[in-house]
Amino acid sequence: MSQNKVILGSEEWCSFPELGIPTIKARVDSGAKTSALHAVNIAPFIKNETNWVKFDINPIQNNQKTVIHCEAPLIDKRIVKSSSGFREQRYVIQTKLQIGDSTWPIEMTLTNRDSMGFRMLLGREAMSGRILVDPEQKYLLGQPSTDNLKDLYKNSEKASTGLRIGVLASNPELYSNKRIMEAGEMRGHEMHFLNIKECYMRLDAKTPEIHYRGGLILDQFDAIIPRIRPSITFYGCALTRQFEALKVFCLNSASAITQSRDKLYSLQLLLHSGIDIPTTGFANSPLDTNDLIKMVGGPPLIVKLLEGTQGKGVVLAETKKAAESVINAFKSVNANILVQEFIKEANGKDIRCFVIDGKVVASIQREAMPGEFRANIHLGGTASVIKATAEEKRIAIKATKAMDLKVAGVDIIRSSKGPLLLEVNSSPGLEGIEGATNKDIAGEMIKAIEKNFIKSK
């Protein structure tokens, strides 16, 4: 039986005649179940009343200039877990693989493999019954020379140059940041992760600069996507302002982020725009606790730290005594606090509308864990797809405009008085909403940047 099988090393060159790929280097990995092909600009479409997908590939590692436009029948969409534990939804195609003198159909997922050492991963499902692997060997079927590659790809298109986009954030492993990087790469852009803490500035009237670790000057960016943690709002916004001074397009401006982080100011802006919120009281170490409690209709009520985020610093006080205790505790450390009416009929649920460039691109309902009133995903809340009403969409879009944000997560609660706005988040997380809706929200953010550059031409 083994005499009929092809013997391969751990690395081999193969081709995909139906995709027009004359040769590509593959990692042969029997430890991986599925095969994967590098792809960017992935887009499904209908051909002859069946589902197809088109995509671009840079078939030669570290060569962004050579591009092949491919299309193939789409047979599935699957959630794939990478070796690093990252879960990603991928399109699955079927096409013919040619290795040496043998050709047979295989299934492959499409994903951006720019960070990997190989444009192609050949997994055991595609090898079953046909291949034996000698992991100590490489290129048992030969390999092309540099001149051979140039000749094979001489008629290929040169890739159009995308934008140079920076993600200004703190954690490159965070789901949202990884997805934004991937989405930009898939659409043909040069993506860079910029760690906020490793950036520093030169303030100068004639030549302002932003430097990065090792003295690298960040002066060639077309756009920046600020993803600033609340704990470093001040410095993150200072960097964003510096990029703005360098005429770099920022998806959310520093001023918009700053005002969205100020809970009191943001609520005042929203009210000024005619947007309803739960009745709210504000105080700095209040002397008259009883009147503050009475102001919002009495217990049960919510007490919030002005600087809190992701549900932290938010307490439900179910009795007057509990409310007094919480308020006095915050008062003892001179904290600024908001006291807000508790919307019991919401039953621990809220609506998150994700707004990009003046449009609600997705909505989910977040539901708190049993015994918990905060619906934040970070606190164990669950997300499910929901169709936001026309009024809720109107409020979300109006609130985002009031805050002057291009990207925002708008939290709305359903009350007996109608929808009420809770909060506008300038760096909304993507994991909950992409996981629930299967929508490419990160891709929509990249499209908003592209749209800006189309307008400016």
Secondary structure, DSSP 4 states (H G I P E B T S, - for coil): -GGGSEEE-SEEEEEEGGGTEEEEEEEE-TT-SSEEEE-EEEEEEEETTEEEEEEEE--STT--SEEEEEEEEEEEEEEEE-TTS-EEEEEEEEEEEEETTEEEEEEEEEE--TTSS-SEEE-HHHHTTTEEE-TT---TT----HHHHHHHTTTSEEPPP--EEEEEES-TTSHHHHHHHHHHHHTT-EEEEEEGGGEEEE--SS--EEEEGGGEE----SEEEE---GGGHHHHHHHHHHHHHTT-EESS-HHHHHHHH-HHHHHHHHHHTT-----EEEEES-S-HHHHHHHTTSSSEEEEETT--TTTTEEEE-SHHHHHHHHHHHHHTT-EEEEEE--GGGTTEEEEEEEETTEEEEEEEEEPPTT-----GGGT-EEEE----HHHHHHHHHHHHHTT-SEEEEEEEEETTEEEEEEEESS--SHHHHHHH---HHHHHHHHHHHHHHHH-
